Amino acid sequence: MSVVQSCFRRIPYLVRDIDVFRISSFRLLSSTSAKFSSHGQEKKLFTPGPLSVSLTVRQAALRDLGSRDVEFISTVKFLRSKLVQIAGVSEDDFTAVPVQGSGTFAVEAVFHTALPKPKGKALILENGAYGKRMGKICETLGIPFRLEGFAENSMVDVNKVEQILREDPSFTMVAVVHCETSSGVINPVEEVGQMVKKHLPNCVYFVDAMSSFGAVPIDLERAKVDFLVSSVNKCLQGIPGFSYAIVKTEQLLQCKGNSGSLCLDLYDQYDGLEKTGQFRFTPPTHCMLAFCQAIKEFEEEGDIVGRANRYKENRRILQEGMKKLGFEEFLGPEHKGYIITSYKFPNDPNFDFKTFYSKLNEKGLVIYPGKVLNADCFRIGTIGQLFPEDFHTLLSCIKEVCKEMNIKLPVS
Ligand SMILES: Cc1ncc(COP(=O)(O)O)c(C=O)c1O
């Protein structure tokens, strides 16, 4: 065997060695006091993102590929096709357009692309921070919009949507968030979409399914969705780096020349990909390779159903355990979401979120601050590469931390 051949044979081992070396040195440098994490190596992210991903997904990124490489071009084609398939729609009607950057880049790209200037006008249905961010985007871009607010602990009200559309039929887009990740509320996107198209058949319907796509089913045809966005580092568990829009092709083809942004133009991005198979600007090659592995693992787990089952079980364990510890959820029991849960701060003079967070972090467990406006909360995500045993660990560490902080259990 030649030296080159033997080197290549060793590559998988080298990759594994390097990864383990990196992980253990990271641990030595950053968390010498870490007492526990379920693999004994890294932090577990109980967050809305960035999320924990598998080692095999990360390993898949350890390879360089040129953007014009036929392997990379076919990878992009494969991923675009897979995304449409996961969305449960046909490539005859829909297309997937990847966008470099985080989820907000895709949200902003939709507003740029789908609203014709100067006649576009958006109705944004919001019940939390991510809906409000859509309003901020429109404000920044100078797009006329109405931000219709609903309570943070309730769903968007379809009857109210109907009333607005009856009163003002001038909207050219209605936008809503599927899982409002600031609270965990799942909005009735199918009912909203049907209402929109009943009153305004030509109005574009845009769903931000950032934190739900791949784990909370949406029937895109029934919901009459024109644009849906999500990001690789959410329920499909890729490494962060790009987001994507799943778009009704017929709609997208009418959007040529709409965008006031060169980068955030979904029509141009689509056109480039269709004509050459390549991105217009430097693509996230490593991230896309990792995403291929993530899709493979998603399929092995049983697609949306399999992934949803694991997340539901994570949430069930969390919910039961936190209830025993006395923590109260921000949302009422009518909300059945299983992506993220907001918990109210306990009413104990010794509770301080910063300390609570830091003590859990020292144990290798990362939770997240709250994002609702009308209550002091923290959030625990149930998505990403997290399993029931991770939630048992989290619960026993929360109990331990409460004791260390002299917080009376069960909390009030
Ligand atoms: C519903 C929703 N929309 C938009 C975003 C923004 O995504 P990013 O932070 O990746 O830009 C998020 C992030 O968690 C989200 O949950």
PDBQT file of the ligand as one rigid body, heavy atoms in Angstrom, charges set to zero:
ROOT
HETATM    1  C1  LIG A 501     -39.393  31.775  14.966  1.00  0.00    +0.000 C 
HETATM    2  C2  LIG A 501     -38.031  32.355  14.748  1.00  0.00    +0.000 A 
HETATM    3  N1  LIG A 501     -37.863  33.271  13.777  1.00  0.00    +0.000 NA
HETATM    4  C3  LIG A 501     -36.678  33.831  13.537  1.00  0.00    +0.000 A 
HETATM    5  C4  LIG A 501     -35.567  33.477  14.280  1.00  0.00    +0.000 A 
HETATM    6  C5  LIG A 501     -34.255  34.129  13.992  1.00  0.00    +0.000 C 
HETATM    7  O1  LIG A 501     -33.299  33.208  13.598  1.00  0.00    +0.000 OA
HETATM    8  P1  LIG A 501     -31.744  33.557  13.747  1.00  0.00    +0.000 P 
HETATM    9  O2  LIG A 501     -31.493  33.854  15.184  1.00  0.00    +0.000 OA
HETATM   10  O3  LIG A 501     -31.096  32.278  13.281  1.00  0.00    +0.000 OA
HETATM   11  O4  LIG A 501     -31.466  34.705  12.863  1.00  0.00    +0.000 OA
HETATM   12  C6  LIG A 501     -35.687  32.525  15.299  1.00  0.00    +0.000 A 
HETATM   13  C7  LIG A 501     -34.542  32.146  16.124  1.00  0.00    +0.000 C 
HETATM   14  O5  LIG A 501     -34.605  31.330  17.023  1.00  0.00    +0.000 OA
HETATM   15  C8  LIG A 501     -36.951  31.969  15.543  1.00  0.00    +0.000 A 
HETATM   16  O6  LIG A 501     -37.126  31.065  16.509  1.00  0.00    +0.000 OA
ENDROOT
TORSDOF 0
